[in-house]
């Protein structure tokens, strides 16, 4: 039964290529570079997903410093708000996966981040879990790493010889009314919304799964590029057209799961003046395929692999520094 299903899938795929995809497989669309250049975004953009999160605890200072020093174009970060109004960098809604909340606040281990004050979060260890889950890359210096704020992320970005930009995602922004204004206020105060004229570089890109959040950023900072993230687990021609329609006038690009980034879909996005950033691209074979398709960028946990492929790495990663 499984063999028959596999054969059917292969046949359907070949039919798809025969009727629609063959041209773009042979002749990938090349307009992505021009589209990114118009936005002030390097081509192809290398984006460190939660920092160099394959080599250090995600969303911590160490992960972002490693990514910065490798020479990535952008540091990607998820933004949430604490109970007392601090904008912090954290992905999950709850804390148990990447902290010792169960030990410090055992009765609150399943509580949402938003229910904790910043002072309470600073009591937690956001690094030691990584040493257990990734012993190959573990380090004693990861023990006790704290949560960081948006201001601290900006300080990291501009603290090295190479200065990457920021790609900022609002996580569940409907739970944090007004968070877009607060983010923009911080970026404005830190001078992070102005384009780097010397490099013609957009220092900040906003992205979200929530269209309402992107609409608010469009109102507040119309000059900043915006990326609409796509949640679909399967994409058809009809659903891809649907997302292009949703992005029209709202976003400058689409963030897609890697397997959605077929060259014919990329070409249709380019027709509309949109770039496409696939996520999360961590394998060399994925990079090679997407490079052939002329992908506009790579959202990755392993920026060292992507940068090495494009011969753009500034510094080799330290595999285990104790």
C-alpha positions as CSV (number, residue, x, y, z in Angstrom):
1,X,0.0,0.0,0.0
2,X,2.8,2.4,0.9
3,X,4.7,1.5,-2.3
4,X,1.6,2.3,-4.4
5,X,1.1,5.6,-2.6
6,X,4.7,6.5,-3.2
7,X,4.4,5.7,-6.9
8,X,1.2,7.9,-7.1
9,X,3.0,10.8,-5.5
10,X,6.0,10.5,-7.8
11,X,3.6,10.4,-10.9
12,X,1.7,13.4,-9.7
13,X,5.0,15.3,-9.1
14,X,6.2,14.4,-12.6
15,X,2.9,15.6,-14.1
16,X,3.2,18.8,-12.2
17,X,6.7,19.4,-13.6
18,X,5.6,18.5,-17.1
19,X,2.7,20.9,-17.2
20,X,3.9,23.7,-15.1
21,X,7.4,23.6,-13.5
22,X,9.8,22.4,-16.2
23,X,10.5,25.9,-17.6
24,X,11.3,27.4,-14.2
25,X,13.4,24.5,-13.2
26,X,15.6,25.1,-16.2
27,X,15.3,28.9,-16.1
28,X,14.9,30.1,-12.5
29,X,13.6,33.7,-12.2
30,X,16.5,36.1,-11.6
31,X,14.6,39.2,-10.4
32,X,15.1,38.6,-6.7
33,X,18.4,40.5,-6.5
34,X,16.9,43.6,-8.0
35,X,13.9,43.4,-5.7
36,X,16.1,43.1,-2.6
37,X,18.4,45.9,-3.8
38,X,15.4,48.2,-4.1
39,X,14.5,47.4,-0.4
40,X,18.1,47.9,0.8
41,X,18.5,44.2,1.6
42,X,21.7,42.2,0.7
43,X,21.3,39.4,-1.8
44,X,21.1,36.7,-1.0
45,X,20.2,37.6,2.6
46,X,21.6,35.3,5.3
47,X,19.4,35.5,8.4
48,X,20.4,33.9,11.7
49,X,17.2,32.3,13.1
50,X,17.2,33.1,16.9
51,X,20.9,33.7,16.4
52,X,23.4,30.9,15.6
53,X,20.9,28.6,17.4
54,X,22.5,25.4,16.3
55,X,25.8,26.3,18.1
56,X,24.5,28.2,21.1
57,X,21.2,28.5,23.2
58,X,18.6,30.1,21.0
59,X,17.7,33.8,21.5
60,X,20.5,34.4,24.0
61,X,23.3,36.9,23.8
62,X,25.8,34.1,23.0
63,X,23.8,32.9,20.0
64,X,23.5,36.4,18.6
65,X,27.1,37.3,19.1
66,X,28.2,34.1,17.3
67,X,25.9,34.9,14.4
68,X,27.1,38.6,14.2
69,X,30.7,37.6,14.2
70,X,30.2,35.1,11.4
71,X,29.0,37.9,9.2
72,X,25.3,37.3,8.8
73,X,23.1,40.0,7.2
74,X,20.4,39.9,9.8
75,X,19.7,38.6,13.3
76,X,16.2,37.2,13.7
77,X,14.3,37.6,17.0
78,X,10.9,36.9,18.4
79,X,9.5,39.7,20.5
80,X,7.1,39.4,23.5
81,X,6.2,41.7,26.4
82,X,6.6,40.9,30.1
83,X,4.0,41.6,32.7
84,X,5.6,44.9,33.6
85,X,6.1,46.1,30.0
86,X,9.6,45.0,28.9
87,X,10.1,43.9,25.3
88,X,12.1,40.7,25.5
89,X,13.5,38.2,23.0
90,X,11.8,34.8,23.3
91,X,10.1,32.4,21.0
92,X,7.8,30.1,23.0
93,X,4.7,31.1,24.9
94,X,5.8,29.2,27.9
95,X,9.2,28.9,29.5
96,X,9.8,25.2,30.3
97,X,11.5,24.1,27.1
98,X,14.5,26.5,27.3
99,X,14.7,27.5,31.0
100,X,14.8,26.2,34.5
101,X,11.4,27.7,35.4
102,X,10.2,24.3,36.8
103,X,13.0,24.6,39.4
104,X,12.7,28.3,40.2
105,X,8.9,28.7,39.9
106,X,7.5,25.1,40.1
107,X,3.9,26.2,40.4
108,X,4.2,28.4,37.4
109,X,6.1,26.1,35.0
110,X,3.3,26.2,32.4
111,X,2.4,29.8,32.8
112,X,2.8,32.2,29.8
113,X,5.8,34.4,29.6
114,X,3.5,37.4,29.7
115,X,2.5,36.6,33.3
116,X,6.1,37.0,34.5
117,X,7.8,40.3,35.4
118,X,11.2,41.1,33.9
119,X,12.8,40.7,37.3
120,X,11.3,37.2,37.6
121,X,12.6,36.2,34.2
122,X,16.0,37.4,35.1
123,X,16.1,34.8,37.8
124,X,15.9,32.0,35.2
125,X,18.7,30.1,33.5
126,X,18.1,30.1,29.7
127,X,21.4,28.4,28.7
128,X,21.9,25.2,30.6
129,X,19.2,23.3,28.7
130,X,21.3,23.6,25.6
131,X,24.3,21.8,27.1
132,X,22.0,18.8,27.8
133,X,20.3,18.8,24.4
134,X,23.4,19.6,22.3
135,X,26.4,18.3,24.3
136,X,28.6,18.5,21.1
137,X,28.3,22.3,21.2
138,X,27.8,22.8,24.9
139,X,29.9,25.2,27.0
140,X,30.1,26.1,30.6
141,X,29.7,29.7,29.7
142,X,26.1,29.0,28.6
143,X,25.1,28.1,32.2
144,X,23.0,30.9,33.7
145,X,22.5,32.8,30.5
146,X,19.6,35.3,30.9
147,X,16.8,36.5,28.8
148,X,17.7,39.6,26.8
149,X,15.7,42.7,25.8
150,X,15.3,44.4,22.4
151,X,17.7,47.1,23.6
152,X,20.3,44.5,24.4
153,X,19.9,42.9,21.0
154,X,20.5,46.2,19.3
155,X,23.6,46.7,21.5
156,X,24.9,43.2,20.4
157,X,24.2,44.0,16.7
158,X,26.3,47.1,16.8
159,X,29.0,45.8,19.2
160,X,31.3,44.0,16.7
161,X,33.4,44.7,13.7
162,X,30.4,43.7,11.5
163,X,27.0,45.2,12.1
164,X,24.0,43.1,11.0
165,X,20.5,44.3,10.8
166,X,17.5,42.9,12.7
167,X,14.5,41.0,11.5
168,X,11.9,41.2,14.2
169,X,8.8,39.0,14.6
170,X,5.9,39.9,16.8
171,X,4.8,36.6,18.5
172,X,1.1,36.4,19.1
173,X,0.8,40.2,18.9
174,X,-2.9,40.1,19.6
175,X,-2.0,39.1,23.2
176,X,0.1,42.3,23.5
177,X,-2.0,45.3,22.4
178,X,0.2,48.2,21.4
179,X,3.4,46.2,21.1
180,X,4.1,47.5,17.6
181,X,4.2,51.1,18.9
182,X,6.5,50.1,21.8
183,X,8.9,48.3,19.5
184,X,9.0,51.2,17.1
185,X,9.6,53.6,20.0
186,X,12.6,51.6,21.1
187,X,14.0,51.3,17.6
188,X,13.6,55.0,17.0
189,X,15.3,55.9,20.3
190,X,18.2,53.6,19.4
191,X,18.5,55.1,15.9
192,X,17.7,51.7,14.3
193,X,15.0,52.7,11.9
194,X,17.2,54.9,9.7
195,X,18.6,53.2,6.7
196,X,22.4,52.9,6.7
197,X,23.1,55.2,3.7
198,X,26.7,54.2,3.3
199,X,25.8,50.6,2.7
200,X,22.3,51.3,1.3
201,X,21.1,48.9,4.0
202,X,17.7,48.4,5.6
203,X,18.7,47.9,9.3
204,X,15.2,46.6,10.4
205,X,12.7,44.3,8.8
206,X,9.4,43.4,10.4
207,X,7.7,40.1,10.0
208,X,4.7,38.3,11.4
209,X,2.2,35.6,10.8
210,X,-0.4,38.2,11.8
211,X,-1.5,40.6,9.0
212,X,-2.9,43.1,11.6
213,X,0.5,43.5,13.1
214,X,2.2,44.1,9.7
215,X,-0.5,46.6,8.9
216,X,0.3,48.5,12.1
217,X,4.0,48.5,11.2
218,X,3.1,49.8,7.8
219,X,1.3,52.7,9.4
220,X,4.1,53.4,11.9
221,X,7.2,52.8,9.7
222,X,6.1,52.7,6.0
223,X,9.7,52.8,4.8
224,X,10.7,49.6,6.7
225,X,10.4,46.3,4.7
226,X,7.7,43.8,5.9
227,X,7.5,40.1,5.5
228,X,4.3,38.0,5.8
229,X,5.0,34.6,7.2
230,X,3.0,31.7,5.8
231,X,1.7,28.9,7.9
232,X,0.4,26.5,5.3
233,X,1.8,22.9,5.5
234,X,0.9,22.4,1.9
235,X,0.9,24.9,-1.0
236,X,-1.0,24.6,-4.3
237,X,-1.1,27.1,-7.1
238,X,-4.5,28.3,-5.8
239,X,-3.3,28.7,-2.2
240,X,-0.1,30.4,-3.4
241,X,-2.2,32.9,-5.3
242,X,-4.2,33.4,-2.2
243,X,-1.1,34.4,-0.2
244,X,0.1,36.7,-2.9
245,X,-3.3,38.5,-2.7
246,X,-3.0,38.7,1.0
247,X,0.5,40.2,0.8
248,X,-0.5,42.8,-1.9
249,X,0.0,46.2,-0.5
250,X,0.8,44.8,3.0
251,X,4.1,43.1,2.7
252,X,7.3,43.4,0.6
253,X,8.0,39.7,0.9
254,X,6.8,36.2,2.0
255,X,8.4,33.9,4.5
256,X,7.7,30.3,3.5
257,X,8.6,26.9,4.7
258,X,11.5,25.6,2.6
259,X,9.5,23.1,0.6
260,X,7.1,25.8,-0.6
261,X,9.9,27.7,-2.4
262,X,9.6,26.1,-5.8
263,X,10.9,28.3,-8.6
264,X,7.5,28.8,-10.2
265,X,6.2,30.2,-7.0
266,X,9.2,32.4,-6.6
267,X,8.6,33.7,-10.1
268,X,5.0,34.6,-9.3
269,X,6.1,36.4,-6.2
270,X,8.6,38.4,-8.3
271,X,5.8,39.3,-10.7
272,X,4.2,41.1,-7.8
273,X,7.5,42.7,-6.7
274,X,7.8,40.4,-3.7
275,X,10.9,38.6,-2.4
276,X,10.8,35.1,-0.8
277,X,12.7,34.1,2.3
278,X,12.3,30.3,3.0
279,X,12.7,28.9,6.5
280,X,14.3,27.0,8.3
281,X,17.1,26.0,5.9
282,X,19.7,24.0,7.8
283,X,21.0,21.3,5.4
284,X,23.6,21.8,2.7
285,X,21.4,20.0,0.2
286,X,18.6,22.4,0.9
287,X,21.0,25.4,0.4
288,X,22.2,24.0,-2.9
289,X,18.7,23.5,-4.3
290,X,17.5,26.9,-3.2
291,X,20.7,28.5,-4.5
292,X,19.9,27.0,-7.9
293,X,16.4,28.4,-7.6
294,X,18.0,31.8,-6.9
295,X,16.3,32.1,-3.5
296,X,16.4,35.7,-2.2
297,X,17.5,34.6,1.3
298,X,17.9,31.9,3.9
299,X,16.4,31.9,7.4
300,X,18.6,29.4,9.1
301,X,19.7,28.0,12.5
302,X,23.1,27.3,10.9
303,X,24.3,30.5,9.4
304,X,27.9,29.1,9.3
305,X,26.8,26.5,6.7
306,X,25.0,29.1,4.5
307,X,27.8,31.6,4.7
308,X,30.5,29.0,4.0
309,X,28.5,27.8,0.9
310,X,28.5,31.4,-0.5
311,X,32.1,31.9,0.7
312,X,31.1,34.9,2.9
313,X,32.0,33.7,6.4
314,X,34.0,36.2,8.4
315,X,35.0,33.8,11.2
316,X,34.9,30.0,11.5
317,X,32.6,28.9,14.4
318,X,34.1,27.5,17.6
319,X,32.8,24.0,17.8
320,X,33.4,23.6,21.6
321,X,35.1,26.3,23.6
322,X,34.6,24.8,27.0
